[in-house]
Amino acid sequence: LKHCIEYDTSRDLLQLRKGLLQVVKSVGVSRLAEQTGLSRLSLYRMLSKHGNPRLESLLSLFKALGVHLWLVDESFVKTRQKLVRPK
């Protein structure tokens, strides 16, 4: 899931949504629907190819999954890449 968002260059975060859908299916759609207050259908729709999830829905899904969303600037990313992937 982390790689899906780090390397997703699409405008609509398609790779992130694909990764989230896989995680949701593995954890259990019904269970997460209950925890998030969203219907199963809403989860499937927001994570589909043409889905357009609201930030509120994504945040509730992240919370149910125990995932935290962090924002970092470009300099952090460049520094991290140098430390993690030395040449």
C-alpha positions in Angstrom: 0.0 0.0 0.0 2.9 2.3 0.9 4.5 1.7 -2.5 1.1 2.2 -4.3 0.9 5.8 -3.0 4.7 6.6 -3.2 5.0 5.7 -6.8 1.5 6.5 -8.1 2.0 9.2 -10.8 -1.6 9.2 -12.0 -3.7 12.3 -11.6 -6.5 10.2 -10.0 -4.4 8.0 -7.7 -5.5 4.9 -9.5 -2.6 2.8 -8.1 -3.5 3.9 -4.5 -7.1 2.9 -5.0 -6.1 -0.5 -6.5 -3.8 -1.1 -3.5 -6.5 -0.1 -1.1 -9.0 -2.3 -2.7 -6.7 -5.3 -2.3 -6.2 -4.5 1.4 -9.9 -4.0 1.9 -10.7 -7.3 0.3 -8.0 -9.1 2.4 -9.2 -7.6 5.7 -12.9 -8.0 4.8 -15.2 -5.6 3.1 -18.1 -6.2 5.6 -15.9 -5.7 8.6 -14.4 -2.4 7.2 -17.9 -1.2 6.1 -19.1 -1.6 9.7 -16.0 0.1 11.2 -16.1 3.1 8.8 -19.8 3.6 8.6 -19.7 3.2 4.9 -21.7 0.6 3.0 -19.9 -2.2 1.2 -21.1 -0.8 -2.1 -19.7 2.6 -1.2 -16.3 1.0 -0.5 -16.3 -0.8 -3.8 -17.4 2.3 -5.7 -14.9 4.7 -4.2 -12.0 2.3 -4.8 -13.1 1.3 -8.4 -11.3 2.4 -11.5 -13.7 5.4 -11.9 -14.2 6.0 -8.2 -13.7 9.4 -6.7 -13.4 9.0 -3.0 -14.0 11.9 -0.6 -11.2 12.7 1.8 -13.5 12.0 4.7 -14.2 8.5 3.4 -10.5 7.8 2.8 -9.6 9.1 6.3 -12.2 6.8 7.9 -10.9 3.9 5.9 -7.3 4.7 6.9 -8.3 4.9 10.5 -10.1 1.5 10.4 -7.0 0.0 8.8 -4.7 1.6 11.3 -2.9 3.6 8.6 -1.7 7.1 9.1 -1.5 9.7 6.3 1.6 11.9 6.4 2.5 14.8 4.1 6.1 15.5 3.4 7.8 18.0 1.2 10.0 17.3 -1.8 13.3 17.8 0.1 12.3 15.0 2.6 11.6 12.6 -0.3 14.9 13.4 -2.0 16.8 13.0 1.3 15.0 9.7 2.1 15.7 8.4 -1.4 19.4 9.1 -0.9 19.5 7.3 2.4 17.4 4.3 1.4 18.6 3.7 -2.1 22.3 4.5 -2.2 24.1 4.0 -5.5 
